[in-house]
Amino acid sequence: MMWVLFMSILLTLGDAAEEGEGRYFKWDVEHIIWSPDCKENVVMGINEKCPGPTIRPTAGETVVIELTNKLHTKGVVIHWHGIEQFGTPWADGTASISQCAIKPRRDL
């Protein structure tokens, strides 16, 4: 079964590495222990945080994200809320419908 990972937490500018004129982010997706309701659960996290990061670029800014799927058996799909995928329609959507999942232990 494929899991969809929705990116919706805040990431401060200090967490981004500057590269050229854009911003560069390195995300590691892996299982973490999280207690949103005071009960520990195993969930998917990005860089040991859950929920995952929100990126707030300025208009025209280039954003590069390197994602490593550190899960052992599950694929990961990124859904880019509100960002149109001009020329890359395969980079946003549902696993196995409009987008291939990032396989376990692989990078994108």
Beta strands, then each sheet from edge to edge (+ up, - down):
strand 1: 3-6
strand 2: 9-10
strand 3: 17-19
strand 4: 22-34
strand 5: 41-46
strand 6: 53-54
strand 7: 63-69
strand 8: 76-79
sheet 1: 1+ 8+
sheet 2: 2+ 6+
sheet 3: 3+ 4- 5+
sheet 4: 3+ 4- 7-
end
